[in-house]
Amino acid sequence: MPVSDPCIQKAIGFLEHCQELSSVNHLPWVDSSPQEAGGGVYNPDPKPRPPATVATKPSAYGSMTYALLDGYRQSGVDLQDLRPQQALQWLSRQYTLAENPGRAAGKSADGLFYYYWMMAEALSGAHLTTIQDAAGTAHDWRAEMVQALETRLHHDPHGDYWVNDAKTWSETNPIIVTSYVVQTLKCIRSTF
């Protein structure tokens, strides 16, 4: 489908509403500060849901920003466009493989393996083999990702696996997490 198709345009509109970018997202929760500009959120709807009694501001974090970047790419948005470029800049400022950046204090391990998968999906889909961090240092994310996965591999007499100690989003289940890692490695392999 062409990017001009009304359904694709609606999908792109949804992606815009998931991005901390005041030039395209006019929702009241958008943080227009330079450090937050471009980041992706999970849910752009700030209305409270039971049992919450007050609305909380959505906040950008790593796995959602990589998913946002990949969503733009898959929707046909040129990666030189402001929206994906701002997402890439947010990701560069937050670059790490030690945690899912942007998560609240004490929650940085939440969704770590999903973060790895989304990073690999977005960067391999964009044909990027390096990413610069906030200091301007270029990182071969593929080599660093493989190293991070190797250090997190659990060895067992019945087979090796990956698992996350953080209970959020079922990442304590080795079947789910190992599946994420297989997808991550598949994305990395596709870049060679």
DRENPA-3360 file (N, C-alpha, C; in nm, 2 decimals, always signed):
BEGIN
1 = MPVSDPCI = +0.08/-0.12/+0.00/+0.00/+0.00/+0.00/+0.09/+0.12/+0.00 ~ +0.05/+0.22/-0.08/+0.13/+0.35/-0.08/+0.11/+0.42/+0.06 ~ +0.21/+0.50/+0.09/+0.21/+0.58/+0.21/+0.09/+0.68/+0.21 ~ +0.04/+0.71/+0.10/-0.07/+0.80/+0.09/-0.21/+0.74/+0.11 ~ -0.21/+0.60/+0.12/-0.34/+0.53/+0.15/-0.40/+0.58/+0.28 ~ -0.53/+0.61/+0.29/-0.59/+0.66/+0.41/-0.57/+0.57/+0.53 ~ -0.56/+0.44/+0.52/-0.54/+0.35/+0.63/-0.39/+0.37/+0.68 ~ -0.30/+0.38/+0.59/-0.16/+0.40/+0.63/-0.15/+0.54/+0.70;
9 = QKAIGFLE = -0.22/+0.64/+0.65/-0.21/+0.77/+0.71/-0.27/+0.77/+0.85 ~ -0.37/+0.69/+0.87/-0.43/+0.67/+1.01/-0.33/+0.61/+1.10 ~ -0.26/+0.50/+1.05/-0.15/+0.44/+1.13/-0.04/+0.53/+1.16 ~ +0.00/+0.62/+1.07/+0.10/+0.72/+1.09/+0.05/+0.82/+1.20 ~ -0.07/+0.86/+1.19/-0.13/+0.95/+1.29/-0.12/+0.89/+1.43 ~ -0.15/+0.76/+1.44/-0.14/+0.69/+1.57/+0.00/+0.70/+1.62 ~ +0.10/+0.67/+1.53/+0.24/+0.67/+1.57/+0.28/+0.81/+1.62 ~ +0.23/+0.91/+1.55/+0.26/+1.05/+1.59/+0.21/+1.08/+1.73;
17 = HCQELSSV = +0.09/+1.02/+1.76/+0.03/+1.04/+1.89/+0.10/+0.96/+2.00 ~ +0.19/+0.88/+1.96/+0.28/+0.80/+2.06/+0.42/+0.86/+2.07 ~ +0.44/+0.98/+2.01/+0.57/+1.04/+2.01/+0.57/+1.17/+2.09 ~ +0.67/+1.19/+2.17/+0.70/+1.31/+2.24/+0.76/+1.41/+2.14 ~ +0.68/+1.47/+2.05/+0.72/+1.56/+1.95/+0.61/+1.66/+1.93 ~ +0.63/+1.78/+1.99/+0.52/+1.88/+1.98/+0.49/+1.93/+1.84 ~ +0.58/+1.91/+1.75/+0.55/+1.96/+1.61/+0.45/+1.88/+1.54 ~ +0.43/+1.75/+1.59/+0.33/+1.67/+1.53/+0.22/+1.61/+1.63;
25 = NHLPWVDS = +0.26/+1.62/+1.75/+0.17/+1.57/+1.86/+0.13/+1.68/+1.95 ~ +0.00/+1.72/+1.94/-0.05/+1.83/+2.02/-0.13/+1.79/+2.15 ~ -0.11/+1.66/+2.19/-0.18/+1.62/+2.31/-0.12/+1.69/+2.43 ~ -0.19/+1.71/+2.53/-0.14/+1.80/+2.65/-0.03/+1.74/+2.73 ~ -0.01/+1.61/+2.72/+0.10/+1.54/+2.80/+0.24/+1.55/+2.73 ~ +0.25/+1.60/+2.61/+0.37/+1.60/+2.54/+0.47/+1.68/+2.61 ~ +0.59/+1.63/+2.64/+0.70/+1.70/+2.70/+0.79/+1.75/+2.59 ~ +0.79/+1.88/+2.57/+0.87/+1.94/+2.46/+1.02/+1.97/+2.49;
33 = SPQEAGGG = +1.06/+1.92/+2.61/+1.20/+1.95/+2.65/+1.30/+1.87/+2.56 ~ +1.41/+1.93/+2.53/+1.51/+1.87/+2.44/+1.54/+1.72/+2.48 ~ +1.55/+1.69/+2.60/+1.59/+1.56/+2.64/+1.48/+1.45/+2.61 ~ +1.36/+1.49/+2.61/+1.25/+1.40/+2.58/+1.20/+1.40/+2.44 ~ +1.23/+1.50/+2.36/+1.18/+1.52/+2.22/+1.22/+1.39/+2.14 ~ +1.11/+1.34/+2.08/+1.13/+1.22/+1.99/+1.10/+1.09/+2.05 ~ +1.10/+1.07/+2.18/+1.08/+0.94/+2.24/+0.94/+0.89/+2.22 ~ +0.93/+0.76/+2.23/+0.80/+0.69/+2.20/+0.74/+0.64/+2.33;
41 = VYNPDPKP = +0.60/+0.65/+2.34/+0.53/+0.60/+2.46/+0.44/+0.49/+2.42 ~ +0.40/+0.41/+2.52/+0.32/+0.29/+2.49/+0.17/+0.33/+2.46 ~ +0.12/+0.42/+2.53/-0.02/+0.45/+2.52/-0.04/+0.61/+2.52 ~ -0.09/+0.67/+2.42/-0.10/+0.81/+2.42/-0.22/+0.87/+2.49 ~ -0.30/+0.78/+2.54/-0.43/+0.82/+2.61/-0.40/+0.85/+2.76 ~ -0.40/+0.97/+2.80/-0.37/+1.00/+2.94/-0.49/+0.98/+3.03 ~ -0.60/+0.94/+2.99/-0.72/+0.92/+3.07/-0.69/+0.81/+3.17 ~ -0.74/+0.83/+3.30/-0.71/+0.72/+3.40/-0.80/+0.60/+3.37;
49 = RPPATVAT = -0.75/+0.49/+3.41/-0.82/+0.36/+3.40/-0.83/+0.30/+3.54 ~ -0.94/+0.24/+3.56/-0.96/+0.18/+3.70/-0.85/+0.08/+3.73 ~ -0.80/+0.08/+3.85/-0.84/+0.15/+3.96/-0.77/+0.28/+3.99 ~ -0.70/+0.33/+3.89/-0.63/+0.46/+3.90/-0.74/+0.57/+3.93 ~ -0.70/+0.67/+4.01/-0.78/+0.78/+4.04/-0.74/+0.91/+3.97 ~ -0.61/+0.91/+3.93/-0.56/+1.03/+3.86/-0.49/+0.99/+3.73 ~ -0.50/+1.07/+3.63/-0.43/+1.05/+3.51/-0.28/+1.06/+3.53 ~ -0.20/+0.97/+3.47/-0.06/+0.98/+3.47/-0.01/+1.02/+3.33;
57 = KPSAYGSM = +0.10/+1.09/+3.33/+0.15/+1.14/+3.20/+0.23/+1.02/+3.14 ~ +0.20/+0.98/+3.01/+0.28/+0.88/+2.95/+0.43/+0.93/+2.94 ~ +0.52/+0.84/+2.95/+0.66/+0.87/+2.94/+0.73/+0.78/+2.84 ~ +0.83/+0.84/+2.77/+0.90/+0.77/+2.66/+1.00/+0.67/+2.73 ~ +1.01/+0.56/+2.66/+1.12/+0.47/+2.70/+1.17/+0.39/+2.58 ~ +1.28/+0.32/+2.60/+1.35/+0.26/+2.49/+1.28/+0.16/+2.40 ~ +1.21/+0.06/+2.45/+1.15/-0.04/+2.37/+1.04/+0.03/+2.28 ~ +0.97/+0.12/+2.34/+0.86/+0.19/+2.26/+0.91/+0.28/+2.16;
65 = TYALLDGY = +1.03/+0.34/+2.18/+1.09/+0.43/+2.08/+1.14/+0.35/+1.97 ~ +1.20/+0.24/+1.99/+1.25/+0.15/+1.88/+1.13/+0.10/+1.80 ~ +1.02/+0.06/+1.87/+0.90/+0.02/+1.81/+0.84/+0.13/+1.72 ~ +0.84/+0.25/+1.77/+0.79/+0.37/+1.70/+0.87/+0.39/+1.57 ~ +1.01/+0.39/+1.59/+1.09/+0.40/+1.47/+1.06/+0.30/+1.36 ~ +1.05/+0.17/+1.41/+1.02/+0.07/+1.31/+0.88/+0.08/+1.25 ~ +0.79/+0.13/+1.33/+0.65/+0.16/+1.28/+0.65/+0.26/+1.17 ~ +0.73/+0.37/+1.19/+0.74/+0.47/+1.08/+0.80/+0.41/+0.96;
73 = RQSGVDLQ = +0.90/+0.33/+0.97/+0.97/+0.26/+0.86/+0.87/+0.17/+0.78 ~ +0.80/+0.09/+0.86/+0.71/+0.00/+0.80/+0.59/+0.07/+0.74 ~ +0.56/+0.19/+0.78/+0.45/+0.26/+0.72/+0.49/+0.34/+0.60 ~ +0.62/+0.33/+0.56/+0.66/+0.40/+0.44/+0.72/+0.54/+0.47 ~ +0.73/+0.58/+0.59/+0.78/+0.72/+0.62/+0.93/+0.71/+0.60 ~ +0.98/+0.81/+0.52/+1.12/+0.82/+0.49/+1.20/+0.84/+0.62 ~ +1.31/+0.76/+0.64/+1.38/+0.77/+0.76/+1.45/+0.90/+0.78 ~ +1.46/+0.98/+0.68/+1.52/+1.12/+0.69/+1.41/+1.22/+0.73;
81 = DLRPQQAL = +1.29/+1.18/+0.74/+1.18/+1.26/+0.79/+1.21/+1.30/+0.94 ~ +1.15/+1.42/+0.98/+1.17/+1.47/+1.12/+1.13/+1.37/+1.22 ~ +1.02/+1.30/+1.20/+0.97/+1.21/+1.31/+1.06/+1.09/+1.34 ~ +1.10/+1.01/+1.24/+1.20/+0.91/+1.27/+1.34/+0.96/+1.31 ~ +1.38/+1.07/+1.25/+1.50/+1.13/+1.29/+1.50/+1.17/+1.44 ~ +1.39/+1.23/+1.49/+1.38/+1.27/+1.63/+1.38/+1.14/+1.72 ~ +1.32/+1.04/+1.67/+1.32/+0.91/+1.75/+1.46/+0.86/+1.76 ~ +1.54/+0.86/+1.64/+1.68/+0.82/+1.65/+1.76/+0.90/+1.74;
89 = QWLSRQYT = +1.74/+1.03/+1.74/+1.81/+1.12/+1.83/+1.78/+1.09/+1.97 ~ +1.66/+1.06/+2.01/+1.62/+1.02/+2.15/+1.70/+0.89/+2.18 ~ +1.70/+0.80/+2.09/+1.76/+0.67/+2.11/+1.91/+0.68/+2.13 ~ +1.97/+0.77/+2.05/+2.11/+0.80/+2.06/+2.15/+0.86/+2.20 ~ +2.06/+0.95/+2.24/+2.09/+1.01/+2.37/+2.08/+0.91/+2.49 ~ +2.00/+0.81/+2.47/+1.97/+0.71/+2.57/+2.04/+0.58/+2.55 ~ +2.13/+0.57/+2.45/+2.18/+0.44/+2.41/+2.24/+0.36/+2.52 ~ +2.20/+0.24/+2.54/+2.25/+0.15/+2.64/+2.20/+0.01/+2.61;
97 = LAENPGRA = +2.27/-0.09/+2.65/+2.22/-0.23/+2.65/+2.21/-0.28/+2.79 ~ +2.24/-0.20/+2.89/+2.23/-0.24/+3.03/+2.09/-0.23/+3.09 ~ +2.00/-0.16/+3.02/+1.86/-0.14/+3.07/+1.77/-0.10/+2.96 ~ +1.64/-0.10/+2.99/+1.54/-0.04/+2.90/+1.53/+0.11/+2.94 ~ +1.60/+0.20/+2.87/+1.61/+0.34/+2.91/+1.48/+0.41/+2.91 ~ +1.47/+0.50/+3.01/+1.35/+0.58/+3.02/+1.25/+0.52/+3.12 ~ +1.26/+0.40/+3.16/+1.17/+0.34/+3.26/+1.20/+0.40/+3.39 ~ +1.10/+0.40/+3.47/+1.10/+0.46/+3.61/+1.21/+0.40/+3.69;
105 = AGKSADGL = +1.26/+0.47/+3.79/+1.36/+0.42/+3.88/+1.32/+0.28/+3.94 ~ +1.40/+0.19/+3.94/+1.37/+0.05/+3.99/+1.30/-0.03/+3.89 ~ +1.27/+0.02/+3.77/+1.20/-0.05/+3.67/+1.28/-0.07/+3.54 ~ +1.41/-0.04/+3.54/+1.49/-0.03/+3.42/+1.51/-0.17/+3.36 ~ +1.49/-0.28/+3.43/+1.50/-0.41/+3.37/+1.37/-0.46/+3.31 ~ +1.26/-0.38/+3.33/+1.13/-0.42/+3.28/+1.14/-0.43/+3.12 ~ +1.10/-0.54/+3.07/+1.09/-0.55/+2.92/+1.23/-0.54/+2.85 ~ +1.34/-0.58/+2.93/+1.47/-0.57/+2.87/+1.49/-0.65/+2.74;
113 = FYYYWMMA = +1.44/-0.77/+2.74/+1.46/-0.86/+2.62/+1.37/-0.81/+2.51 ~ +1.25/-0.76/+2.54/+1.17/-0.70/+2.43/+1.24/-0.58/+2.38 ~ +1.30/-0.50/+2.46/+1.38/-0.39/+2.42/+1.49/-0.43/+2.32 ~ +1.56/-0.54/+2.35/+1.66/-0.59/+2.26/+1.60/-0.62/+2.13 ~ +1.49/-0.69/+2.13/+1.42/-0.73/+2.01/+1.38/-0.61/+1.92 ~ +1.32/-0.51/+1.99/+1.28/-0.39/+1.91/+1.39/-0.32/+1.86 ~ +1.50/-0.31/+1.94/+1.62/-0.24/+1.89/+1.67/-0.31/+1.76 ~ +1.69/-0.44/+1.77/+1.74/-0.52/+1.65/+1.64/-0.50/+1.53;
121 = EALSGAHL = +1.52/-0.51/+1.56/+1.42/-0.50/+1.45/+1.43/-0.36/+1.38 ~ +1.43/-0.26/+1.46/+1.43/-0.12/+1.41/+1.56/-0.09/+1.34 ~ +1.67/-0.12/+1.40/+1.80/-0.08/+1.34/+1.84/-0.17/+1.22 ~ +1.81/-0.30/+1.23/+1.83/-0.38/+1.11/+1.74/-0.34/+1.00 ~ +1.61/-0.31/+1.03/+1.52/-0.26/+0.92/+1.56/-0.13/+0.86 ~ +1.62/-0.05/+0.94/+1.67/+0.08/+0.89/+1.81/+0.07/+0.82 ~ +1.87/-0.05/+0.82/+2.00/-0.08/+0.76/+2.11/+0.00/+0.84 ~ +2.09/+0.02/+0.97/+2.20/+0.09/+1.05/+2.28/-0.02/+1.12;
129 = TTIQDAAG = +2.41/-0.01/+1.10/+2.50/-0.10/+1.17/+2.57/-0.04/+1.29 ~ +2.56/+0.09/+1.30/+2.61/+0.16/+1.41/+2.51/+0.27/+1.46 ~ +2.52/+0.30/+1.59/+2.44/+0.41/+1.65/+2.53/+0.49/+1.74 ~ +2.52/+0.62/+1.74/+2.60/+0.70/+1.82/+2.53/+0.73/+1.95 ~ +2.61/+0.73/+2.06/+2.56/+0.77/+2.19/+2.56/+0.92/+2.21 ~ +2.52/+0.96/+2.33/+2.51/+1.10/+2.36/+2.64/+1.18/+2.35 ~ +2.75/+1.10/+2.37/+2.89/+1.16/+2.36/+2.94/+1.16/+2.22 ~ +2.87/+1.11/+2.13/+2.91/+1.10/+1.99/+2.99/+0.98/+1.95;
137 = TAHDWRAE = +3.00/+0.88/+2.04/+3.08/+0.76/+2.02/+2.99/+0.66/+1.94 ~ +3.04/+0.61/+1.83/+2.97/+0.52/+1.74/+2.98/+0.38/+1.80 ~ +2.87/+0.31/+1.81/+2.87/+0.17/+1.87/+2.82/+0.08/+1.76 ~ +2.89/-0.04/+1.75/+2.84/-0.15/+1.66/+2.74/-0.22/+1.75 ~ +2.62/-0.18/+1.74/+2.51/-0.23/+1.82/+2.50/-0.38/+1.81 ~ +2.53/-0.44/+1.69/+2.51/-0.58/+1.67/+2.61/-0.66/+1.76 ~ +2.74/-0.62/+1.75/+2.84/-0.69/+1.83/+2.81/-0.67/+1.98 ~ +2.77/-0.55/+2.02/+2.74/-0.52/+2.16/+2.62/-0.60/+2.21;
145 = MVQALETR = +2.52/-0.61/+2.12/+2.40/-0.69/+2.15/+2.43/-0.83/+2.18 ~ +2.51/-0.89/+2.09/+2.55/-1.03/+2.10/+2.63/-1.05/+2.23 ~ +2.71/-0.96/+2.27/+2.79/-0.97/+2.39/+2.69/-0.96/+2.51 ~ +2.60/-0.87/+2.51/+2.50/-0.85/+2.62/+2.42/-0.98/+2.63 ~ +2.38/-1.04/+2.52/+2.30/-1.16/+2.53/+2.38/-1.28/+2.58 ~ +2.51/-1.28/+2.54/+2.60/-1.39/+2.59/+2.61/-1.38/+2.75 ~ +2.62/-1.26/+2.80/+2.64/-1.25/+2.94/+2.51/-1.28/+3.02 ~ +2.40/-1.28/+2.95/+2.27/-1.30/+3.02/+2.22/-1.45/+2.99;
153 = LHHDPHGD = +2.30/-1.52/+2.92/+2.26/-1.66/+2.89/+2.27/-1.75/+3.01 ~ +2.17/-1.83/+3.04/+2.16/-1.92/+3.15/+2.19/-2.06/+3.10 ~ +2.28/-2.13/+3.16/+2.32/-2.27/+3.12/+2.25/-2.37/+3.21 ~ +2.20/-2.47/+3.15/+2.12/-2.57/+3.22/+2.15/-2.71/+3.15 ~ +2.16/-2.81/+3.23/+2.19/-2.95/+3.17/+2.09/-2.98/+3.06 ~ +1.97/-2.93/+3.06/+1.86/-2.96/+2.96/+1.86/-2.86/+2.85 ~ +1.95/-2.76/+2.85/+1.96/-2.66/+2.74/+1.97/-2.52/+2.80 ~ +2.03/-2.44/+2.71/+2.05/-2.30/+2.75/+1.93/-2.22/+2.73;
161 = YWVNDAKT = +1.92/-2.11/+2.80/+1.80/-2.02/+2.79/+1.83/-1.88/+2.84 ~ +1.73/-1.79/+2.81/+1.74/-1.66/+2.87/+1.62/-1.63/+2.95 ~ +1.63/-1.55/+3.05/+1.52/-1.52/+3.14/+1.55/-1.38/+3.21 ~ +1.45/-1.31/+3.24/+1.47/-1.18/+3.31/+1.42/-1.19/+3.45 ~ +1.49/-1.13/+3.54/+1.45/-1.13/+3.68/+1.33/-1.04/+3.71 ~ +1.32/-0.94/+3.62/+1.21/-0.85/+3.64/+1.08/-0.92/+3.59 ~ +0.98/-0.91/+3.68/+0.85/-0.99/+3.65/+0.76/-0.92/+3.55 ~ +0.78/-0.80/+3.53/+0.69/-0.72/+3.44/+0.69/-0.79/+3.30;
169 = WSETNPII = +0.57/-0.79/+3.24/+0.54/-0.84/+3.10/+0.59/-0.98/+3.08 ~ +0.58/-1.06/+3.18/+0.61/-1.21/+3.17/+0.75/-1.25/+3.13 ~ +0.85/-1.16/+3.15/+0.98/-1.19/+3.11/+1.05/-1.28/+3.21 ~ +0.98/-1.33/+3.31/+1.04/-1.43/+3.39/+1.02/-1.57/+3.33 ~ +0.94/-1.57/+3.22/+0.91/-1.70/+3.15/+1.03/-1.72/+3.05 ~ +1.11/-1.82/+3.07/+1.22/-1.84/+2.98/+1.18/-1.88/+2.83 ~ +1.06/-1.93/+2.81/+1.01/-1.96/+2.68/+0.99/-1.83/+2.60 ~ +0.92/-1.73/+2.67/+0.90/-1.60/+2.61/+1.03/-1.53/+2.58;
177 = VTSYVVQT = +1.11/-1.52/+2.68/+1.24/-1.45/+2.67/+1.33/-1.51/+2.56 ~ +1.34/-1.64/+2.57/+1.43/-1.71/+2.47/+1.37/-1.68/+2.33 ~ +1.24/-1.68/+2.31/+1.18/-1.65/+2.18/+1.22/-1.51/+2.14 ~ +1.22/-1.41/+2.23/+1.26/-1.27/+2.20/+1.40/-1.27/+2.15 ~ +1.49/-1.35/+2.22/+1.63/-1.35/+2.18/+1.65/-1.42/+2.04 ~ +1.58/-1.52/+2.01/+1.59/-1.58/+1.88/+1.55/-1.48/+1.77 ~ +1.44/-1.40/+1.80/+1.40/-1.30/+1.70/+1.51/-1.19/+1.69 ~ +1.57/-1.15/+1.80/+1.67/-1.05/+1.80/+1.79/-1.10/+1.72;
185 = LKCIRSTF = +1.83/-1.23/+1.74/+1.95/-1.28/+1.67/+1.91/-1.29/+1.52 ~ +1.79/-1.32/+1.49/+1.75/-1.33/+1.35/+1.76/-1.20/+1.28 ~ +1.72/-1.09/+1.35/+1.74/-0.96/+1.29/+1.88/-0.92/+1.27 ~ +1.97/-0.96/+1.37/+2.11/-0.93/+1.36/+2.17/-1.00/+1.24 ~ +2.13/-1.13/+1.23/+2.18/-1.21/+1.12/+2.14/-1.15/+0.98 ~ +2.03/-1.09/+0.97/+1.98/-1.04/+0.84/+2.06/-0.92/+0.80 ~ +2.15/-0.86/+0.88/+2.23/-0.74/+0.85/+2.36/-0.78/+0.78 ~ +2.39/-0.91/+0.78/+2.52/-0.95/+0.72/+2.50/-1.00/+0.58;
% end
